[in-house]
Structures are given as structure tokens and as C-alpha cells.
Amino acid sequence: MRIGIVCPYSWDVPGGVQFHIRDLAEHLIALGHEVSVLAPADDETPLPPYVVSAGRAVPVPYNGSVARLNFGFLSAARVRRWLHDGTFDVIHIHEPASPSLGLLACWAAQGPIVATFHTSNPRSRAMIAAYPILQPALEKISARIAVSEYARRTLVEHLGGDAVVIPNGVDVDFFARAEPKPEWQGDTLGFIGRIDEPRKGLPVLMKALPKILAERPQTRLLVAGRGDEEEAVESLPKEMRERVEFLGMVSDEDKARLLASVDVYVAPNTGGESFGIILVEAMSAGAPVLASDLDAFAQVLDQGAAGELFTNEDADTLAVAALRLLGDPERRAELRERGSKHVRRFDWSTVGADILSVYETVTQGAAAVAADERTGLRARFGLARD
């Protein structure tokens, strides 16, 4: 099958949607399908052979974050050229309602279109206001996927229609094989995310840290991600700042090793999350997870059976829960075991098969419609069957 996938966000700025698209493309290629991904990217950026650049993206505030999107006449021309050259059996557009390549591709594409909706935003006035503009494009979509029940709810409430829920995928075995790094072990908490994006929750964790260190002064917090490191520790007393180690941007291999090393992985995100791919990665690597009780996180963690939850934005309950886990190796072992079993439902062997089933359904439907149209034309003009 020839599959075209449209990524709305800049390929060279890591994010959950980009990782999902990358892993989906590589999973499909490994199965023998021909895949091309169209994504915003600087033309000088080295790209995988299956990625086509649609030009440089610009930062735009979106859903409590800053998304790097691509929109305009040049982008539209590149979308049309990519569609023409690809002759795809199916187009898979991610976030078609965002003002980026997905919407442009939806306007321009012909044939079966599958759309995946990642956003969870129950009060999006912008999405409601944009509906009259989006409607003609959205009506061309053959099948809709939401990565969680909360993304599905956002779609239903703002844009109408419905979607099948297929979660984000993870290569579970890749994370499960990761070897811990000795220097990252021993009374360590872990955090991975954009340091200067408030909704990722690092300020909440920093607020909880003094209470944690007061009882366990040997504890370290390992932080991986880009952002202003000095600003991140400003709220901490100076004598505690050395207990925070910033690792900067890490490779996929080091991310997996970090998750395999820490005693507890903390996800203090405060909102705007529709799934929580990092939680699945952490459980895959064997890290006990402590997360804010966002609805999406609670769903990923099986309502607290596969990881512990604390009250969102409450640094005191975070500190209490972290101290309890750090002091209870048996509970951490229990969470590792439960998490390792629970994450199998998110492995690409399952998620990829579900997505392929959607592709096959829409392409078979398109073929049936085309056959009916040919039959109708033959009957109209008195032509014999082939």
C-alpha cells in the first residue's frame, strides 16, 4: 500500500505527535508498505529518507503550548506537489483542524483520507469559531481516529462526527531492553519534557522538591529536555539546586536508559494532555510512574492500577506520594510489574494493526464506490462490461 502521512508540527522540534508519526511510518515500512511523510522542517535539516520537507515552520501559541506550524502559499504548493508525486492509496492526516499542513492537505487531497485527532481541549473557542472554515475540508475525511477518549470528546463537541479510539503506539521492547546507567541510579526522580513550558509541570515538581529533600536529602532529580535551566531552579533554595541535574536533550537510547534507571518517573503535567506517551514509555522501561490525576493520564495508568496519581498542581500531595514511593521498594516493584503488563496494549504490534485496518476499510470502500460509478457509466452509455 502507498501511504502518505501528514505531520502538522515541525519535524526538527521533538514532540509526542512527531514521535508517533515517526514510529508509525517506520512500523509500516518494516511491514513492506511504501510510506512518505510530509512535515514542516528547515530545508537544511537532515531528514529520514521517508520525510519530505514542506518548508520552515513558525511558532504559534496553540492548546497551552507553542506549536511550530506551516501554512501559506508556498506550503500549499508543496502539499499539492507531494500529493501529485505520491499517488497514494490513502492519505493519513494528523490534526487536520490545526492551521498547518493537515488542513492544506485536506483541502487538496483526493481519494481516501484518514484523520487522527490528538488534541484534548474542552473549551476551545478558536476551534468553534473556525468550524465554518474547517467544515468543507473535514467532510472529505473518510475515517476519523482519536488517540484517547478525551481527544474523541473534543472532536465530537467542537467539530461534530465521531471517531474510533486508537491510542498512540510505543515500541515497548525498545524501552524494555534499555540498560540502566549506574550514574543515574540511586534515590533518583526523573522528568522528561520541555523545561520552559508551564503545562509540562516542572514548576510544580520544583515546588515539591524542598519537602522531598528535607526527608531524603540524598535524592536527586534528573531533568531531560530543552529550556532555561537557571530559570527552572530559581525557586529552589541555593543549597538544594545541586540536587537537580539537567541532562539537556537526550537521544532515544538515553531516554530509555534514563527511564530504566530512575526510582520514580514523575509526570507533573497540569493540562492540555490527550494521552501521555511518556507514561507508556516509562512503564515500558520499568519505571514506577507518579503522575498528576489528569483524566488522560488516569486512563493510561488504568485509573491508578499501573501507576500512582496525585492531585493536579498540588505540590504537597506530589511530595507525599514521591516520598512514599521512594521509601517503599516493594510498592515500586509492584508498579513495575503491573506497568510492564499494562503497556502491551500500546505496542505497535497492536496499534499498527488497528490503524492498518482503518486504511484497508477506507481503501476498500473507495474501490467499491469507483466500481459502482463505472457500472453506472456503462449502463448510462450502453457499454459492455470489462
C-alpha positions as CSV (number, residue, x, y, z in Angstrom):
1,M,0.0,0.0,0.0
2,R,1.2,3.5,-0.8
3,I,0.6,5.6,2.3
4,G,1.0,9.4,2.6
5,I,1.2,10.8,6.2
6,V,0.9,14.5,7.0
7,C,2.7,15.8,10.1
8,P,1.4,19.2,11.3
9,Y,4.3,20.2,13.6
10,S,7.9,20.9,12.8
11,W,9.9,17.7,12.4
12,D,13.1,19.1,13.9
13,V,11.4,20.1,17.2
14,P,10.6,16.9,19.2
15,G,7.1,16.3,20.4
16,G,4.6,13.5,21.0
17,V,2.8,13.8,17.7
18,Q,6.1,13.8,15.7
19,F,7.3,10.7,17.6
20,H,4.0,9.0,17.0
21,I,4.2,9.7,13.2
22,R,7.8,8.7,13.0
23,D,7.2,5.4,14.7
24,L,4.1,4.7,12.7
25,A,5.9,5.4,9.4
26,E,8.8,3.1,10.4
27,H,6.5,0.4,11.6
28,L,4.6,0.5,8.3
29,I,7.8,0.5,6.2
30,A,9.0,-2.6,8.2
31,L,5.8,-4.3,7.1
32,G,6.6,-3.6,3.4
33,H,4.4,-0.6,2.8
34,E,5.6,2.5,0.8
35,V,5.4,5.5,3.1
36,S,6.1,9.2,2.7
37,V,5.7,11.7,5.4
38,L,5.2,15.4,4.7
39,A,6.3,17.7,7.5
40,P,7.4,21.2,8.3
41,A,11.2,21.3,8.5
42,D,14.1,23.6,7.7
43,D,15.4,22.7,4.3
44,E,18.9,22.3,5.8
45,T,17.8,19.8,8.4
46,P,18.9,16.2,7.8
47,L,15.7,14.1,7.4
48,P,14.9,10.4,7.3
49,P,14.6,9.2,3.7
50,Y,10.8,8.9,4.1
51,V,10.3,12.5,5.1
52,V,9.6,15.3,2.7
53,S,10.1,18.9,3.9
54,A,7.2,21.3,3.4
55,G,9.4,24.3,4.4
56,R,10.2,26.1,7.6
57,A,7.6,26.3,10.3
58,V,6.7,29.3,12.5
59,P,5.9,29.2,16.3
60,V,2.2,29.7,17.1
61,P,0.6,29.6,20.5
62,Y,-1.7,26.5,20.4
63,N,-3.5,24.5,23.2
64,G,-1.4,25.9,26.0
65,S,1.8,25.3,24.2
66,V,3.8,26.7,21.3
67,A,3.3,24.6,18.1
68,R,5.6,25.1,15.1
69,L,3.2,25.1,12.2
70,N,3.5,25.6,8.4
71,F,0.8,27.5,6.4
72,G,0.8,29.7,3.3
73,F,1.0,29.7,-0.5
74,L,4.5,28.1,-0.6
75,S,3.3,25.3,1.7
76,A,0.2,24.8,-0.3
77,A,2.2,24.4,-3.4
78,R,4.5,21.8,-1.8
79,V,1.5,19.9,-0.5
80,R,0.0,19.7,-4.0
81,R,3.3,18.6,-5.5
82,W,3.7,15.9,-2.8
83,L,0.2,14.6,-3.4
84,H,0.7,14.6,-7.2
85,D,4.0,12.8,-7.0
86,G,2.9,10.3,-4.3
87,T,-0.2,8.8,-6.0
88,F,-1.1,7.4,-2.6
89,D,-3.7,4.8,-1.9
90,V,-4.6,6.5,1.4
91,I,-3.7,9.9,3.0
92,H,-3.3,9.9,6.8
93,I,-3.6,13.5,8.1
94,H,-2.8,14.3,11.7
95,E,-4.5,17.2,13.4
96,P,-6.5,18.3,10.3
97,A,-8.1,21.1,12.3
98,S,-4.8,22.9,13.1
99,P,-3.8,25.8,10.8
100,S,-1.0,23.8,9.2
101,L,-0.2,21.2,6.6
102,G,-3.0,18.9,7.6
103,L,-5.7,21.4,6.7
104,L,-3.9,22.3,3.4
105,A,-3.7,18.6,2.6
106,C,-7.3,18.0,3.5
107,W,-8.3,20.8,1.0
108,A,-6.1,19.5,-1.8
109,A,-6.3,15.7,-1.4
110,Q,-8.5,13.4,-3.5
111,G,-9.3,9.8,-2.6
112,P,-9.5,8.1,0.9
113,I,-8.4,10.3,3.8
114,V,-7.9,9.1,7.4
115,A,-7.5,11.8,10.1
116,T,-6.1,11.4,13.6
117,F,-7.1,13.9,16.2
118,H,-4.6,14.3,19.1
119,T,-5.9,17.4,20.8
120,S,-7.8,17.4,24.1
121,N,-9.2,20.9,24.8
122,P,-12.8,21.0,26.2
123,R,-13.1,24.8,25.9
124,S,-11.6,25.7,22.5
125,R,-13.3,28.9,21.3
126,A,-10.9,29.1,18.4
127,M,-12.0,25.6,17.2
128,I,-15.7,26.5,17.5
129,A,-15.1,29.8,15.6
130,A,-13.2,28.1,12.9
131,Y,-15.7,25.4,12.2
132,P,-17.4,27.1,9.2
133,I,-13.9,27.2,7.5
134,L,-13.0,23.7,8.6
135,Q,-16.3,22.0,7.6
136,P,-15.7,21.6,3.8
137,A,-12.3,20.0,4.5
138,L,-13.5,17.8,7.3
139,E,-16.3,16.5,5.2
140,K,-13.7,14.9,2.9
141,I,-12.4,12.7,5.6
142,S,-13.3,9.0,5.2
143,A,-12.4,7.8,8.7
144,R,-11.5,9.5,12.0
145,I,-9.2,8.3,14.7
146,A,-8.8,9.8,18.2
147,V,-5.8,8.9,20.3
148,S,-7.9,8.9,23.5
149,E,-11.4,9.2,24.7
150,Y,-10.7,12.8,25.6
151,A,-9.4,13.7,22.1
152,R,-12.6,12.0,20.8
153,R,-14.7,14.1,23.1
154,T,-13.0,17.3,21.9
155,L,-13.7,16.3,18.3
156,V,-17.4,15.5,19.0
157,E,-18.1,18.6,21.0
158,H,-16.3,21.1,18.7
159,L,-16.5,19.6,15.2
160,G,-19.2,17.0,15.3
161,G,-19.0,13.5,14.0
162,D,-17.3,10.7,15.8
163,A,-14.0,8.7,15.8
164,V,-12.6,5.3,16.7
165,V,-10.2,5.5,19.6
166,I,-6.8,4.1,18.8
167,P,-4.0,5.1,21.3
168,N,-0.6,6.3,20.5
169,G,1.9,3.5,19.9
170,V,5.2,2.7,21.5
171,D,7.9,0.2,20.7
172,V,7.6,-1.5,24.1
173,D,10.5,-3.8,23.6
174,F,12.9,-1.0,22.7
175,F,12.3,0.6,26.2
176,A,12.1,-2.8,28.0
177,R,15.6,-3.7,26.7
178,A,17.2,-0.5,27.9
179,E,20.1,-0.9,30.4
180,P,20.2,1.4,33.4
181,K,23.1,3.8,33.8
182,P,24.8,3.5,37.2
183,E,25.3,7.2,37.4
184,W,21.5,7.8,37.1
185,Q,20.6,5.3,39.8
186,G,20.1,5.6,43.5
187,D,17.3,7.7,45.0
188,T,16.5,9.4,41.7
189,L,13.4,11.1,40.4
190,G,13.1,11.6,36.6
191,F,11.4,14.2,34.5
192,I,11.4,14.5,30.7
193,G,9.8,17.4,28.9
194,R,10.2,21.0,27.7
195,I,11.5,22.8,30.7
196,D,10.1,26.2,29.9
197,E,6.6,25.1,29.0
198,P,4.5,25.5,32.2
199,R,1.9,22.9,31.4
200,K,4.5,20.2,31.5
201,G,4.5,20.8,35.2
202,L,8.2,21.2,36.1
203,P,7.4,24.3,38.4
204,V,5.1,22.0,40.4
205,L,7.8,19.4,40.8
206,M,10.3,22.1,41.8
207,K,7.9,23.4,44.4
208,A,7.6,19.8,45.8
209,L,11.3,19.2,45.9
210,P,12.2,21.0,49.1
211,K,9.8,18.9,51.1
212,I,11.2,15.7,49.5
213,L,14.8,16.8,50.2
214,A,14.0,17.7,53.8
215,E,13.2,14.0,54.5
216,R,15.5,12.4,51.9
217,P,18.5,14.8,51.3
218,Q,20.3,12.2,49.1
219,T,17.5,12.3,46.5
220,R,18.4,13.7,43.0
221,L,16.1,15.0,40.3
222,L,17.2,14.2,36.7
223,V,15.7,16.5,34.1
224,A,15.9,15.9,30.4
225,G,14.6,18.5,27.9
226,R,15.3,21.9,26.4
227,G,14.8,25.2,28.1
228,D,16.3,27.7,30.6
229,E,17.9,25.6,33.3
230,E,18.8,28.5,35.6
231,E,15.3,29.9,35.5
232,A,13.9,26.4,36.3
233,V,15.8,26.2,39.6
234,E,15.2,29.8,40.7
235,S,12.5,28.9,43.1
236,L,14.8,26.4,45.0
237,P,17.0,27.4,47.9
238,K,20.5,27.6,46.7
239,E,21.8,24.7,48.8
240,M,19.2,22.4,47.0
241,R,20.0,23.4,43.4
242,E,22.8,20.9,43.2
243,R,20.3,18.1,43.7
244,V,18.9,18.9,40.3
245,E,20.9,17.6,37.3
246,F,20.0,18.9,33.8
247,L,20.8,16.4,31.0
248,G,19.6,18.6,28.1
249,M,18.2,17.0,25.0
250,V,18.8,13.2,25.1
251,S,18.7,10.6,22.3
252,D,16.0,8.0,22.2
253,E,18.5,5.5,23.6
254,D,19.5,7.7,26.5
255,K,15.8,8.5,27.2
256,A,15.1,4.8,27.5
257,R,18.2,4.3,29.8
258,L,17.1,7.2,31.9
259,L,13.6,5.8,32.4
260,A,15.1,2.4,33.2
261,S,17.4,4.0,35.8
262,V,15.2,6.2,38.0
263,D,13.4,5.1,41.1
264,V,10.3,7.1,40.2
265,Y,9.3,8.8,37.0
266,V,7.3,12.0,37.7
267,A,4.8,13.4,35.2
268,P,3.5,16.6,36.9
269,N,1.7,18.0,33.7
270,T,-1.0,20.4,34.5
271,G,-3.3,20.2,31.5
272,G,-3.7,20.0,27.7
273,E,-2.8,16.3,27.5
274,S,-4.9,14.0,25.5
275,F,-2.9,10.8,26.1
276,G,0.5,10.7,27.8
277,I,3.0,8.9,25.6
278,I,5.8,9.4,28.1
279,L,3.9,7.4,30.7
280,V,3.7,4.4,28.4
281,E,7.5,4.8,27.6
282,A,8.3,5.0,31.3
283,M,6.2,1.9,32.1
284,S,7.8,0.0,29.2
285,A,11.2,0.8,30.6
286,G,10.2,-0.5,34.0
287,A,9.9,2.9,35.8
288,P,7.3,3.3,38.5
289,V,5.2,6.2,37.4
290,L,3.8,9.0,39.6
291,A,1.5,11.4,37.6
292,S,-0.9,14.2,38.0
293,D,-4.5,13.0,38.0
294,L,-5.4,14.4,34.6
295,D,-8.2,12.3,33.1
296,A,-6.0,11.3,30.2
297,F,-3.2,10.2,32.5
298,A,-5.6,8.3,34.7
299,Q,-6.8,6.4,31.7
300,V,-3.3,5.5,30.5
301,L,-2.4,4.3,34.1
302,D,-5.6,2.2,34.3
303,Q,-7.1,4.6,36.9
304,G,-4.1,4.2,39.2
305,A,-3.6,0.4,39.0
306,A,-0.5,0.7,36.8
307,G,0.9,3.9,38.3
308,E,0.2,6.3,41.2
309,L,-1.7,9.6,40.8
310,F,-1.5,12.8,42.8
311,T,-3.8,15.9,42.8
312,N,-3.1,18.0,39.8
313,E,-1.0,21.2,40.5
314,D,-0.8,20.2,44.2
315,A,2.9,20.2,45.1
316,D,2.3,18.9,48.7
317,T,0.4,15.7,47.5
318,L,3.2,15.2,44.9
319,A,5.8,15.4,47.6
320,V,4.0,13.0,49.9
321,A,3.4,10.4,47.1
322,A,7.1,10.7,46.0
323,L,8.4,10.2,49.5
324,R,6.1,7.2,50.0
325,L,7.3,5.5,46.8
326,L,11.0,6.3,47.4
327,G,10.7,4.6,50.8
328,D,8.8,1.6,49.6
329,P,10.8,-0.7,47.2
330,E,8.1,-3.4,47.3
331,R,5.5,-0.9,46.0
332,R,7.8,0.2,43.3
333,A,8.4,-3.4,42.3
334,E,4.7,-4.0,42.2
335,L,4.2,-0.9,39.9
336,R,7.0,-2.1,37.6
337,E,5.3,-5.5,37.2
338,R,1.8,-4.1,36.7
339,G,3.1,-1.4,34.3
340,S,5.0,-3.9,32.2
341,K,1.9,-6.0,31.6
342,H,-0.4,-3.0,31.1
343,V,1.7,-1.3,28.3
344,R,1.5,-4.3,25.9
345,R,-1.9,-2.9,24.7
346,F,0.0,0.2,23.4
347,D,2.7,-1.7,21.5
348,W,3.0,-1.1,17.7
349,S,2.1,-4.7,17.0
350,T,-1.4,-3.9,18.3
351,V,-1.8,-0.2,17.5
352,G,-0.3,-0.6,14.0
353,A,-2.7,-3.4,13.1
354,D,-5.6,-1.3,14.2
355,I,-4.5,1.7,12.1
356,L,-3.9,-0.6,9.1
357,S,-7.5,-2.0,9.5
358,V,-8.8,1.6,9.1
359,Y,-6.7,2.1,6.0
360,E,-8.0,-1.1,4.5
361,T,-11.6,-0.2,5.3
362,V,-11.4,3.2,3.6
363,T,-9.5,2.0,0.5
364,Q,-11.9,-0.9,0.0
365,G,-14.8,1.5,0.3
366,A,-13.3,3.8,-2.2
367,A,-12.7,0.9,-4.6
368,A,-16.3,-0.2,-4.2
369,V,-17.6,3.4,-4.9
370,A,-15.3,3.6,-8.0
371,A,-16.7,0.3,-9.3
372,D,-20.2,1.4,-8.8
373,E,-19.5,4.6,-10.7
374,R,-18.0,2.7,-13.6
375,T,-21.0,0.4,-13.6
376,G,-23.4,3.4,-13.7
377,L,-21.5,5.0,-16.6
378,R,-21.6,1.7,-18.6
379,A,-25.3,1.4,-18.0
380,R,-25.9,5.0,-19.0
381,F,-23.9,4.8,-22.2
382,G,-24.8,1.2,-23.1
383,L,-21.2,-0.1,-22.7
384,A,-20.3,-3.7,-22.2
385,R,-18.7,-4.9,-19.0
386,D,-14.9,-5.4,-19.0
